[in-house]
Amino acid sequence: MNQPDMNAIVGSHDLLLVTLDTLRYDVAAELAAEGRIPHLARHLPGGAWERRHAPGSFTYASHQAIFAGFLPTPTGQGPHPRLFAARFAGSESTAGGTWVHDTPDFVSALAGAGYRTVCVGGVGFFNKQPPLGGVLPGLFQESHWEPSFGVASPTSFESQVACAEEVVAALPPEQRLFLFVNVSALHQPNWFHLPGATREAGDSRATHAAALEYVDRHIGRLFAAMSGRRPCFAIVCSDHGTAYGEDGYTGHRLGHEVVWTVPYAQFELAGPGQEASA
């Protein structure tokens, strides 16, 4: 994947980071190849996800790393240039196209550069209810969460997208935006996204796939909102995968291939009157 010059992008583009929480690489790749996620696939470079390694095995750890600039890492031998990096001596992943900042996370750095930073939360680490649920949203100038965004809601992503549309509509046209959306639909429970599945039977790889198809049906609205004012640089990835019985494991926060291996894509959403580029 070509390394974009983030020093040219920051300040000229709006920025979108979408974490498809718990999405497995194999499921994402399979659905893209089978034409089952057309709205996502049309933006994926070459029509396919990039296979990467997650920086953590569960949501909190992975997002702390991501917001510090440690996005999922290409699976080949590095060093791999990063898009964002805090300034520190000896960094082997800071390159000419890296946007280097002097804060511990790029969220606060973007706020200092004039961006409005907004979080639309999903899973419990973003619900702002216990103190731990306020740590990650607290990095942002503005954060949103309500039960309809959470893992138990069959319409969670539709509700999140509606919130994002309201955020964009309320901004002055000249205001740059960094929008982060943590998508909860892939996380358990996801059985209700597959017609015929039952609570008693529980989640499976098939219900996980159905949840991604559900997200795909609505993500075009999010992309349209974020590219309606100016070009938008978008990153869409998973923070970790999850196991559905592989080698006797279920869930995540464990060191298994299906947990560490995640889908990743970065691309430009064209602004009004422009053509998109990956």
NORFENWO-V290243 format. One record per residue. SS is DSSP state (a for helix, b for strand, c for the rest). NEAR is the number of other C-alpha atoms within 12 Angstrom. Layout:
SS_NEAR + SS_NEAR
This chain:
c_23 + c_17 + c_22 + c_25 + c_23 + a_31 + a_23 + a_16 + a_28 + b_34 + c_28 + c_25 + b_34 + b_42 + b_43 + b_42 + b_42 + b_43 + b_45 + b_43 + c_49 + c_51 + c_52 + c_46 + a_40 + a_32 + a_37 + a_46 + a_30 + a_23 + a_32 + a_30 + a_20 + c_16 + c_18 + c_25 + c_32 + a_25 + a_25 + a_43 + a_34 + c_27 + c_31 + c_32 + a_24 + a_18 + a_27 + c_29 + c_37 + b_32 + b_30 + b_35 + b_33 + c_45 + c_34 + c_34 + c_35 + c_31 + a_39 + a_28 + a_23 + a_36 + a_42 + a_28 + a_28 + a_36 + a_37 + c_32 + c_33 + c_33 + c_41 + c_40 + b_36 + b_28 + c_21 + c_12 + c_10 + c_12 + c_14 + c_25 + c_30 + c_35 + c_37 + b_40 + b_37 + b_31 + c_24 + c_14 + c_11 + c_10 + c_18 + c_16 + c_28 + c_28 + c_24 + c_19 + c_22 + c_29 + b_33 + b_32 + b_27 + c_20 + c_23 + c_23 + c_30 + a_38 + a_42 + a_30 + a_31 + a_39 + a_27 + a_21 + c_24 + c_21 + c_30 + b_34 + b_37 + b_39 + b_40 + b_48 + c_49 + c_45 + c_44 + a_32 + a_33 + a_38 + c_30 + c_26 + c_18 + c_12 + a_14 + a_15 + a_23 + a_24 + c_24 + c_41 + a_37 + a_27 + a_30 + c_32 + c_25 + b_26 + b_32 + b_38 + c_35 + c_25 + a_24 + a_27 + a_33 + c_35 + c_36 + c_25 + c_28 + c_29 + c_28 + a_37 + a_47 + a_30 + a_33 + a_41 + a_40 + a_26 + a_31 + a_40 + a_27 + a_20 + a_30 + a_35 + a_19 + a_15 + c_24 + c_13 + c_16 + c_17 + c_24 + c_34 + b_45 + b_44 + b_48 + b_44 + b_50 + b_49 + b_50 + c_48 + c_46 + c_49 + c_49 + c_36 + c_31 + c_39 + a_32 + a_32 + a_35 + c_27 + c_15 + c_14 + c_20 + c_16 + c_18 + c_11 + c_15 + c_21 + c_29 + c_32 + a_37 + a_28 + a_31 + a_39 + a_36 + a_32 + a_44 + a_43 + a_34 + a_35 + a_41 + a_34 + a_23 + a_28 + a_34 + a_27 + a_26 + a_39 + a_41 + a_27 + a_34 + a_41 + c_35 + c_26 + c_28 + c_31 + c_32 + b_38 + b_39 + b_42 + b_38 + b_41 + b_44 + c_52 + c_51 + c_46 + c_47 + c_41 + b_34 + b_28 + c_16 + a_18 + a_12 + a_10 + c_17 + b_22 + b_30 + c_33 + c_26 + c_21 + c_24 + c_28 + a_27 + a_37 + a_39 + a_37 + b_38 + b_42 + b_44 + b_42 + b_40 + b_38 + b_38 + b_34 + b_36 + c_27 + c_23 + c_16 + c_12 + c_15 + c_15 + c_23 + c_21 + c_25
